[in-house]
Structure formats: C-alpha cells, structure tokens
Amino acid sequence: MTATQAAPVNAPGNKMNTSSATRRMSALGRAELTLLFRNKAALFIALATPILLTLLMRQTASGMNLEGTGLSLGTVLVPGSIGYVLIFAVYANLTGAYVTRREELVLKRLRTGEASDSEILAGAALPSVVLGVLQCVLLLVGGAALMDLGAPDRPELVAAGVILGMAMMVGLAAVSAAFTRTTEASQITTFPVIAISAVGSGIVIPLDVFPDTLADICSLLPVSPVMELVRGGWAGTLDGQEALKALGVAVLWIVLSVLAVRRWFPWEPRR
C-alpha cells in the first residue's frame, strides 16, 4: 500500500472497540462468577429455589380449573419454573451482588478504568444471566419430558420471553440495588417485586384463569409479559395482537429500568 492510499479506518476501529468491550465484560464476568461460587448460600438459592418452588407449586396447579384456557398442568408448571429462575436466580441474586460490590468500593474502582458504566453492570450480571439461561433450558427440556409435553407451538415466543426476561431482571436488579443500603437489606427491598410477580404475574396462577379486568391490570406487571410469551408460546394460546402487546410491555419495562438506573444508581457506598 502506498502512502497516498487510505486504509479503512472505521471498520477496524469499531471491531477493536467491540472486542475490547467484550474482553472487559468477560473479565468482569469471570471475577463475579468466582465470587458467586464462593458464596454457597447465594449459589444454593440461585440453583435450588426455582426447582423446589416448582415442585411445591404442583399441588396448587393440580387443583386449578384450566377448562377453556388451552393450558394443561405441564404448561402451567414448566413456564412457571422459568418465572422462578428469573426472580430468584437472576433478580434477587444480582441485586445482592450489585449492592455488595458497591459497598466494597469495587464498582467505584472499576469506574476509574477503561470500562464504561454499562460494561461494568453488564459484566457483573453475566454469571447470573448465564446460569439463569442454563437453568431455563434444563427446566424447559427436563420439565417437558417429565410432564410429557410436546414441542412449543411458537418456540420464537418462548425464546423471546426468556431473553427479554433476563434483560428485564438485570435492569430491575440494578434499580433495586440503587435503593438498598446493605447486602442484608436486599432481602427486604427485593421482596415486593418477588411477591407481586409470584402472585400477580402468572407464575403460580396463569392470568388466563383470572377475571378479565384483573387479568388486564396484572398483564402490565413486569414479569407478566414474560410469562405470557413463554406460556402462550408453548401452548399456542397467544394470537398476534396479544404477542405484540406482551413484547411491547416487556420492552417498555426494560427501557424504564435503564432510564431509572442512569438517573438513580449510586456508584459509591450509601451512608
């Protein structure tokens, strides 16, 4: 190449920036994963709670009147297990991790390096998200086999529900961490989201069996669109308009959580 020939600048630069960001987030993720494996209590809650609660939910689901809903015991229990993964393995676990790292000044020190704020939060979330996705796959495949379920009618909706649910839980975890002073207090600050999601978002009781007015209200709760996509996508009970509404509500919650994090997330210990 002669001196007068211009080399392409944008493409290599963009690739380098993307590669550097990926390396930084991977390094943060590996460090966070090591810390997670050292915290046996948090690891047990993340891995065992969804399975135990799904087993306990079986008795409740067995007594439901599902006539006319297009659902079965399997399409109640298996998608419900995904909801438990989201709120316990990802949301609750990650809220505590964010608070702990902030109070230990880890996040503050990381901000003095090359990583951006979004890279720091995303890197810290990687272990919870990866473990959550693996659990979802195992529960969907294993649960379907045990409950003698067929393949999902709309697998793309099931996948969209899991992906959007993971993104939403990361955002909500960061928002909850913003209002949590200590790691111990995270058990209290996460309780409202966990309780509301379990009762009103269709994890335990599908919205299909709620009265219409109550179901319409509950469908706007954070985890509700995720459950609608996973459960409705599996059973084939979602029409095009309902699927678009669920996708829109899920994206809206993700956007709101990102805006809230940018506005309120503290990077230094709360006194």
N, C-alpha and C positions, 0 to 999 in steps of 0.2 A: 504494500500500500504506500503510495507516495504521500508527501507532506501535504499536497493540496486535496487529497481525498478525505472526506469527512466520514468518520466512523459513526455508526448509530449510537446515540447517547441514551435515549430514553429507555429502550428495552433492557439493556444490561443493568442500568441503574435500578430500574423497577424490580428486576429479578433479584438483584443484590439486596435491596431493601426488604423484599418479601422473604428472602432466605434468611437474612439476619433476624427479622422479627420472629420467624419460625424457630430459629435456634434459641433465641432468648426465651420464648414461651416454653419450649421443650425443656430447657434447663430449669426453669421455674417449676414446671410440672413435675420433673423428676425429684426435685428437692421436696416439694409438697407431698409427693407420693411416699417418700421415705419417712416423713414426719407422720403421715397418716398410718402407716404400718406400725410405727412405734406407739401410737395411741390405740391400745387394744380396745378400750371402751367405745371410742368413736367408730372403729372398724367393725366391731360387733353390731352396733346399732345400724350402721350403713348396710351391712350384708345380711343380717339375720332378721331385722324388724319387718321388712316387706314380706318375707316368706311366712313368718309367724302370724302376722296380721291377716294375711290371705287365708291361712288355714282357719283362723278364728272366724273369718267372715263367711265361711262356707255355711255355717248353721243359719246365719241371718239370711243369706241368699237363698237357701233351700226353702224358706218359708214365704218368699215373695210370690205374688201373683203376676206372672210375666205374660199372661194371655193377651194377645193383641199387640205386643210390643215388638215382636220379631226377635226377641232375645231368648237365650237359654241360660242355664246355670253356668255353663262354661264361658259364655260371652259376658257374663256379669263378673265372674271371679277373675278370669285371666286379665282383662283390661284393668280391673280394679287393682291388681297387683302392680301394674305399671304406675298407677297413681301413688301407691305407697313408696315405690322406688323414688319417684320424683320428690315427694315431700320429706322423706326421711333420709335417703341415701344421698340426695343432692342438696335440696334446700336447707334442711336443718343442719346437716353435717358441714356444708360450706359456710353457712352463717357463722358457726363457731370458729371455723378456720380463719375467716376474714378478721373476726374480732381478735383472735389470739395473735395473729401476725401483726395487726395494727398496734395492739397494746405492747407487744415486744419490740416495737420500733422497726420491724422487718420491712414493712411497706414504706416507711419513711426513708430508710436507707436505699431501698430499691429505686426510689424516685430520683436519687442522685446519679444513677447510672444512665445507660442508653435506653432502657425500656420505657415505653410510654405508659400512661396510666391504664389504658385498655389492655396492653400486653401484660401488665402486672396482674390485673384482676383475672384475665383470661388464663394466664399461666397457672395461677393458684387454683383455678377451677378445673383444670384439665384432669387431675386424678379422680375427682368426684364425678365428672361427666363421663369419663371412660368407664369407670366401674359401674356407673348407672346404666350406660348403654349396654354393657355386657350382661348386667342383671336383667335388663328388659328383654334382650334376645333369649337368654336362658329361660326366663319365665314364660315368654310367649311360645317358644318351641316346646319346652317341657310341659307347660300347662295345657297346651293344645293336645299334646299326646296323651296326657293323663285324663283329660276331660273328653277325649275322643272328638275333638273339634276338627273341622275341615280347614283348608287354607283360607286366609282372609279374602272376603269378596272384593275389597278395594285395598290392596296392600299399600298403594301410594298414600292413602289417607292415614293408614296406621303409621307408616314411616314419618309422614309429615307431623303427626301428633307427637311422636316421640322426640323428634328433632326440635320442634317448637317448644315442647315442654321442657327440654333440657335448657334451652336458651332462656326461657322464662324463669326457671328456678334459679339460674345463675344471677340474673338481674334482681330478682326478689331477695335473694340471699344477701346481695350487696346492699340493697335498700334496708333490710332488717339490721344488718351489721352497722349501718350508719346511726341507728338509734339504740344500739346496745353498748353498754359501758364495759361489761366484763364477759369473759367466756361463760361463766356460770349463768349470767343473766340471759344468755342466748336461748336457754331452755324456756324462759318466760316470754321473750319477745317473739319467738317463732311459733308459740302456741296458737295465737289467733289464726294465722294462715293455715296451720295444720288442722285445727279443729273445723274451721269453716270449709276447708277443702274436703275433709273426710265426710262431713255431714251434708254439705250443700252442693258439692261439685260432681256428684255422681260416682265417687269412688266406691262407697259402700252400697248406696241405693241409687240405681240409674235414674237419671232425670226423666226417662220415659214413663216411670210409674208415678211421678209427681203430678199434682193438678196442673193444668196448662199455665195458669197465671204464675204459680210458684216456680214452675219449670223455666218459664221465660226470664224471670228475675234471676234465678240461680245460674242460668246459662251465661250470665255476664261475669261470674266469678272467675278468678284467674285460672284455676285448673279445669274448669268446666269445658272449655272448648277442646282441651287436650283429650279429655275423656270421651267427648263426643266423637272426635276424629278416630281415636283408637277403637272404641267400642262400635261406633256406627260403621267404620270402615271394615271391621272384621265381620260384623253381622250383615252388612249391606243395607242398613236401615236409614242411611243418610242420603237425601236427594241432593241435587246440585246446589240449590239455594241454601240448604242447611249447612252443607260443607263449606260454602263460601263464607257464610256468617261465622262459623266456628274458626275458620282460618283468619278472618278479619279481627275477631275478638282476641285471638291468641297474639297476633302481630301487634295489636294495639297495646296489650299488656306489656309486651317486650319493649316497645317504644317508650311507654310511660316509665318503666323501670329504669331504662337507660338515662332518660332525662332526669329522673329523681337521683340517680347515682351521681351524675355530673353536678347536680345542684347541691346535694347534701352529704356526700360521702366524705368523712374526715380521714385524713391520712396520718394524723398524729393521735396519740392516746387521748381518750376523753377523760377529763378530770371532773 
